[in-house]
Amino acid sequence: MKNKVYNSFDEAVADIPDGASIVTECWGIPAMSQNLIAAIKRKGVKDLTLITHNFVPLVFYSEDDVVNLAHLLPQLKKIITPVVGLQHLGAGAFVKEYVEKGLEVELTSHGTLASRLYAGAAGLGGIYNPVGVGTILEEGKEKRVIDGREYILEKPIKPDYAFVRAHKADRLGNLVYWGIYRADQPVMAMAAKTTIAEVDEIVEIGEIDAEHVITPSIYVDRIVHVPEGGLGSIQRSKQMVERLGENETIRKLLFR
Amino acid sequence: MKEKLDREVIAMRAAKELKFGDYVNLGIGIPNLCAHYIPEGVMFHTENGALGYGPLIREDEIELADPHYVDAGGKYWRPVPGMALFDMVTSFAMVRSGKLTTILGGLQVSEKGDLANWNTGAGALGGTIGGGMDLAVGAKKVIVTLEHTDKEGRPKILKKCSYPLTAQTCVDLVITDLAVIEVSEAGLILKETAPGWSVEEIQAVTEPKLIVAGDVREIDLE
């Protein structure tokens, strides 16, 4: 059996070169592969293409609390995403300076991105998507009428790497998630050439019931354990949630 | 100055469109407020992969917030028996399946039912596409809530949207602080009016010509 368990995050990202494409998730803090993002930042690789459902700066937290995708901005060449910043906080204003320096932003929709990753994962040549017809998303793309309805050809995405945040992995790489942060991670793991998972727990083979496996081991190449209480750990996420009420803006955004 | 309906009342009126057994996705803003008025037996859907989840955590119960249970807008909710979790390929298949009803916020709606709700024309990075385009195209019924006019008093219901579109001919029903308007092939049908507002006054702040329903009446929240 091939050993997929790595001892450090730096080791797990050691082969990622300049110019690589990386897909990763940002649907809530526990869903983020913070340690792998931090490792990529330490490594300093450049000209990365980042694919993510939410490219959002977490302005209420320091980098000691949360390492988020906005911290990688100086290392990026291109972002593919449906969300650049938050609407009520001025949307994409925080990337303006990088866009002026050449950062490319390709906008998409959540459903389109999920489908493009699925097409990449499943060896399809693309998808004909009804979403985006008559909008900026159709610009420069082939259109086709099928059974009287208009569609846009959206091409597959096959990232070089996926950073996946799962709850548990067994030593083979079978993954289970926890709550809502499953989100797009299963298809990200399927679409990438190399998938690296950071997990709360690594268990022995057989400890995850086959009926409960969400991401089968074939899609997982490397596994790293998130140290208890460390960056990105569930303990840290819980502490941050407990502190949410202290910030008036957060109270207004999330609880009213 | 005559009174317009406030955001809570718009939300109450929109929530009336939902019934027992409906599956619904609520957009950010006024639509989110509908959650407080929705009848029993309506199931919530969120883009990041949950169906039938519990009520949102309120400000006076923040200690109940669990980091693993948030909606697409980052709001925390309670897990409840009967809910289902799934990945986003499944979630957006659901969005495009025609099985969901959606209530979305709006910046502009056209007489054909085109919706603009993500960008005020400030460049591609001036707004957030998110899952709004998917919902507008894929839902069984698209209800749009918005204020009838902008801050300068200009109509938001137009012959043609001037802002970048979210989707073409997708809107079924528009609920504003002045009126309830149905989108039909013949045009926009004025169905209900805010208390104290006449049909003529509403027409005066609406760009396309409204068809007045035979049974046009005051907005009813009962």
Contacts between the chains, C-beta under 8 A, distances in Angstrom:
chain1	res1	chain2	res2	distance
A	27	B	48	4.6
A	27	B	70	7.4
A	27	B	72	7.7
A	28	B	48	7.8
A	28	B	67	6.4
A	28	B	68	7.8
A	28	B	70	4.6
A	28	B	74	6.8
A	29	B	67	6.2
A	30	B	67	4.7
A	30	B	68	6.0
A	53	B	88	7.5
A	82	B	128	7.3
A	82	B	129	4.7
A	82	B	130	5.4
A	82	B	131	7.2
A	83	B	128	5.0
A	83	B	129	7.2
A	83	B	130	5.5
A	84	B	125	5.6
A	84	B	128	7.0
A	85	B	125	8.0
A	85	B	128	7.3
A	86	B	128	7.2
A	87	B	28	7.2
A	87	B	127	6.6
A	87	B	128	4.8
A	91	B	125	6.2
A	91	B	126	5.8
A	91	B	127	5.4
A	91	B	128	5.5
A	92	B	124	7.9
A	92	B	125	3.0
A	92	B	126	6.8
A	93	B	125	7.7
A	95	B	125	6.6
A	96	B	125	7.2
A	99	B	125	7.0
A	105	B	124	7.3
A	105	B	125	6.4
A	107	B	124	5.8
A	107	B	129	5.6
A	108	B	129	7.0
A	109	B	129	5.1
A	109	B	130	7.1
A	109	B	131	6.4
A	109	B	132	7.6
A	109	B	133	4.4
A	109	B	134	5.2
A	110	B	47	5.6
A	110	B	72	7.9
A	110	B	88	6.9
A	110	B	92	6.5
A	110	B	129	8.0
A	110	B	130	6.0
A	110	B	131	4.0
A	110	B	134	6.2
A	111	B	88	7.9
A	111	B	92	3.5
A	111	B	95	5.7
A	111	B	96	6.5
A	111	B	131	6.3
A	111	B	133	7.6
A	111	B	134	3.5
A	111	B	138	7.5
A	112	B	133	7.8
A	112	B	134	7.3
A	114	B	88	4.4
A	114	B	89	5.1
A	114	B	91	7.6
A	114	B	92	5.0
A	115	B	89	7.3
A	115	B	92	6.9
A	117	B	89	7.9
A	118	B	89	5.2
A	130	B	96	7.2
A	130	B	137	5.3
A	130	B	138	7.6
A	131	B	96	7.3
A	131	B	133	5.0
A	131	B	134	5.1
A	131	B	137	4.8
A	131	B	138	7.2
A	131	B	167	7.5
A	132	B	133	6.0
A	133	B	137	7.6
A	133	B	167	7.5
A	133	B	168	6.4
A	134	B	114	7.5
A	134	B	165	5.4
A	134	B	167	7.0
A	134	B	168	3.9
A	135	B	133	6.4
A	135	B	164	6.6
A	135	B	165	4.9
A	135	B	166	6.7
A	135	B	167	6.9
A	136	B	124	6.4
A	136	B	164	5.7
A	137	B	129	7.6
A	137	B	133	7.0
A	178	B	68	5.2
A	179	B	66	7.3
A	179	B	68	2.9
A	179	B	69	5.3
A	179	B	79	7.6
A	179	B	85	6.7
A	180	B	46	7.5
A	180	B	48	5.4
A	180	B	49	6.1
A	180	B	50	5.7
A	180	B	68	6.1
A	180	B	69	5.6
A	180	B	70	5.7
A	180	B	71	7.9
A	180	B	85	6.7
A	181	B	48	8.0
A	181	B	68	6.4
A	182	B	49	5.7
A	182	B	85	6.2
A	182	B	86	7.3
A	182	B	87	5.4
A	183	B	48	4.5
A	183	B	49	5.3
A	183	B	87	6.7
A	183	B	88	5.4
A	184	B	87	6.6
A	184	B	88	4.1
A	184	B	89	7.7
A	185	B	87	7.3
A	186	B	87	4.5
A	186	B	89	7.5
A	187	B	87	6.3
A	187	B	88	6.9
A	187	B	89	5.1
A	214	B	87	7.5
A	234	B	67	7.6
A	237	B	67	4.3
A	238	B	67	6.3
A	240	B	67	7.5
A	241	B	65	5.1
A	241	B	66	7.4
A	241	B	67	5.0
A	241	B	76	7.8
A	242	B	63	7.3
A	244	B	62	5.9
A	244	B	65	6.6
A	245	B	59	7.7
A	245	B	62	4.3
A	251	B	59	5.7
A	251	B	62	7.8
A	253	B	74	7.2
A	254	B	74	5.9
A	254	B	75	5.4
A	254	B	76	6.7
A	255	B	56	7.9
A	255	B	57	6.6
A	255	B	58	6.1
A	255	B	59	4.1
A	255	B	62	6.3
A	255	B	75	7.5
A	255	B	76	7.8
A	256	B	59	6.1
